[in-house]
Amino acid sequence: LRISIVGAGYVGLTSAVCYADRGFNVYLLESDRAKAQQIKVEEPPFYEAGLREMLHEALASGKLEVSSDVKKAVLGSEITFIAVGTPSLSDGSIDLTHVGSAAKDIGKTLKIKGDYHLVVVRSTVTPGTTLNFVKPSLESSSGKRVGVEVGLAMQPEFLKEGSAIQDTFNPSRVVIGEYDSKSGDTLESFCRKLHGENVPPILRMNPTSAEVVKYASNAFLATKVSFINQIANICEKVEGVDVVKVADAMGLDDRIGRKFLNAGPGFGGSCFPKDLKALVAFSRELGYEPKLLEATLRINEEQANHVAELVREELGSVKEKKIAVLGLAFKPDTDDMRESQSIRIINRLMEEGAEVQAYDPAAMKNARELFGEKILYADSATNCLSGADCAVIVTEWDEFKKLNVEDFKRKMRTPIVVDTRRIYNPQEFRSLRYRAVGLKESAYTDEDERKVKERLRSLGYLG
Ligand code: UGA
């Protein structure tokens, strides 16, 4: 089996190198020439653990060919995956321009192709898109009938940034939304070859159900995060209660599970916010108000303000204060800052007159593009703390976990730490001012509290 993939984004590029690794011949189509060129010289356009090495292997073995020649790729393969972006429009719905042009381009080549060819939608698209949009596009441009000479399926992608390669090789399940059984059989046979001995559960259904599975899965996980953030905010108001302990105990119930129960600054990334907004817009269009999903989004927006509020509470006012922001990527092990809560938190702090000094192990380039001269950039975590009045941990990078109490005390003007990701032990951080999401501040002893207040008073922070 030879494979072609349209779109060299997260899903397209990761799938391409993984399929090549398993011995398939892969054409990766990318219309952005600069991006295609970058990939050809073994330079992934984004940071993902292990991707650079896999890309090198795939190109060196000759199994992967990067091009913009759709005709050659479709004629030279049996299956084409569409993995192009579906960005948000202003009303939350998704932009299908790239999916439409991919389907049209593939269809034009299918017109002259004699053999059966399967087209698989991997982009995240709202329910009904494969049947009502991709199918007619393919049929009108190819002049052929889907279900006869052309196969069509929708296979949602569940990979996470930061573990994209591992997730591609070991998915929790494969969902095949098939137009007809021949399409489903062809895709299932490819998946079985890809996974070899280690075949995950394969679930077959119609394309629209597969589209719903993708949105419902992301909406559920995002709701779990907003849920625990809401519990965290309640915990913060109750003497001596810590949301981490609550989540640990809840998570041991296997009906609940511990994953995605980490309270924090809220969720970000290119998927959760976009997919939730799309599902809300889709649902409203059908005349149904999805109140739970709306609340999930609203709680998430408010959570970033809540973090800024914790800083404000500690400093009285953030005006002209230097705030060290540790972590800019929406989660560790990626340079991706799309919809990162760090952006909301920084903007809020700056609106209130703070000076922000930031550091992230991977996202500095993206941060510079986003914030330009508006913030200061540090070249290491400890330098970021230099002269700061308050440090806010926004992303739980391992590098930050290694910082100890003395690092904060030595470097900062006033050692106040707001730990939104709960990476430090509150007991160990007792000797400085430690605030954390989901922890009532007076979970300290009275004596600790007195010492901290005294120090803050001596520095002029408290009346
Ligand atoms: C998410 C899904 O987890 C993937 O299954 C899906 O394929 C992907 O979206 C997609 O649709 O493409 P991803 O966006 O890479 O993957 O990131 P996650 O690991 O899910 O994290 C999303 C956000 O939730 C991050 O900002 C993270 O910090 C936050 N989060 C996650 C929490 O605040 N608490 C948690 O307990 C878990």
Residues whose N, C-alpha, C, O or C-beta is under 5 A from the ligand:
A	BS01	UGA	E157 F158 L159 K160 E161 V225 K259 F260 L261 N262 G264 G266 F267 G268 G269 S270 C271 F272 F330 K331
